[in-house]
Amino acid sequence: MIAFRNVRTALIMMGIATIAGGAQAKPEYLDVLTKTYPASEKALSARSCVNCHVSDSDYSKNAYGKQVAQQLLNSGTRTLTPEILHAVESQASNPGDISNLEKIKQGVAPADRKSAGPGAAAGTSAPAGGATAAPGSKPLWPKNAFHPAIVHFPIALFLAALLLDLVGLVRGSPKLLLAGWYNLVMAAVSSVGAIGTGFFAAITMRLPLKGLIFTHLTLAAIAALIMCILVALRVHRHEKMSRPLRIAYFVLAFAGMLLISYSAHLGGAFVYGE
């Protein structure tokens, strides 16, 4: 009966995490941008996230990103489309500057404060208006590799494990400590999938493995390693851990919780902008 309750609780937590993850999945903005302006794809792809964000380490929206975000808000949608991009083409990201479209044609970042020169290289212009490559249907396996959903499993399970351990220790309840053990094991196992899909998503979505993205993945990987170490400390011990080992366990667990929290903050900064 106890095992059944533990499994049922874990399934409920996973279901909630999946729903939350699906709601926060990041749209593939770069793909839409390059397909809307195929003639400028090389320059747009090289800049990657920096087309709409300040830098690889600062994911605040730049002037062009704010214009696109405002147009999304005006249109009542969170999905980037070619129509949204066309709506801000005639705008200038900086006062007195040339239009966003002209900068894209000339391979210059729309938010760049330095105006592009009058002579764009031949063959680099992108068609204005409707002459764009229409985005295809969504593939069965998305480029984000379901990372936004999977990453919530180890976070929820790890926090639940620590809470069950703490309450079980205070109340002297072997059942709660055992439940904490099961949650910890599931957290460590699911963290492998979270890290793997994170690296896969960074590669397939052409995200720069530096700055904020690199820090996010590195901290998450260290946190996953800490989970595995905690599993090793707990194996076959459960409530029988000695006091010094228990203290070391919670100190390490607290460090892992801080790493997970900051890594999650960086993930949120990437999705929503700082």
PELINQUI-V316062 format. One record per backbone hydrogen bond with DSSP energy under -1.0 kcal/mol. CO is the residue of the C=O (numbers start at 0). NH is the residue of the N-H. If there is no record, write none. Layout:
CO&NH ; CO&NH
This chain:
0&4 ; 1&5 ; 2&6 ; 3&7 ; 4&8 ; 5&9 ; 6&10 ; 7&11 ; 8&12 ; 9&13 ; 10&14 ; 11&15 ; 12&16 ; 13&17 ; 14&18 ; 15&19 ; 16&20 ; 17&21 ; 18&22 ; 26&28 ; 27&31 ; 28&32 ; 29&33 ; 30&34 ; 31&35 ; 32&36 ; 34&132 ; 36&39 ; 37&40 ; 39&43 ; 40&44 ; 41&45 ; 42&46 ; 43&47 ; 46&49 ; 47&50 ; 48&51 ; 48&52 ; 51&61 ; 55&211 ; 57&54 ; 59&53 ; 61&65 ; 62&66 ; 63&67 ; 64&68 ; 65&69 ; 66&70 ; 67&71 ; 68&72 ; 69&73 ; 70&74 ; 71&76 ; 80&84 ; 81&85 ; 82&86 ; 84&87 ; 85&88 ; 88&100 ; 90&99 ; 93&96 ; 98&102 ; 99&103 ; 100&104 ; 101&105 ; 102&107 ; 103&106 ; 108&111 ; 120&123 ; 129&131 ; 141&144 ; 143&146 ; 145&149 ; 146&150 ; 148&151 ; 149&152 ; 151&155 ; 152&156 ; 153&157 ; 154&158 ; 155&159 ; 156&160 ; 157&161 ; 158&162 ; 159&163 ; 160&164 ; 161&165 ; 162&166 ; 163&167 ; 164&168 ; 165&169 ; 166&170 ; 167&172 ; 172&176 ; 173&177 ; 174&178 ; 175&179 ; 176&180 ; 177&181 ; 178&182 ; 179&183 ; 180&184 ; 181&185 ; 182&186 ; 183&187 ; 184&188 ; 185&189 ; 186&190 ; 189&193 ; 190&194 ; 191&195 ; 192&196 ; 193&197 ; 194&198 ; 195&199 ; 196&200 ; 197&201 ; 198&202 ; 199&203 ; 200&204 ; 201&206 ; 202&205 ; 207&209 ; 209&212 ; 210&214 ; 211&215 ; 212&216 ; 213&217 ; 214&218 ; 215&219 ; 216&220 ; 217&221 ; 218&222 ; 219&223 ; 220&224 ; 221&225 ; 222&226 ; 223&227 ; 224&228 ; 225&229 ; 226&230 ; 227&231 ; 228&232 ; 229&233 ; 230&234 ; 233&236 ; 233&237 ; 236&239 ; 241&245 ; 242&246 ; 243&247 ; 244&248 ; 245&249 ; 246&250 ; 247&251 ; 248&252 ; 249&253 ; 250&254 ; 251&255 ; 252&256 ; 253&257 ; 254&258 ; 255&259 ; 256&260 ; 257&261 ; 258&262 ; 259&263 ; 260&264 ; 261&265 ; 262&266 ; 263&267 ; 264&268 ; 265&269 ; 266&270 ; 267&271 ; 268&272
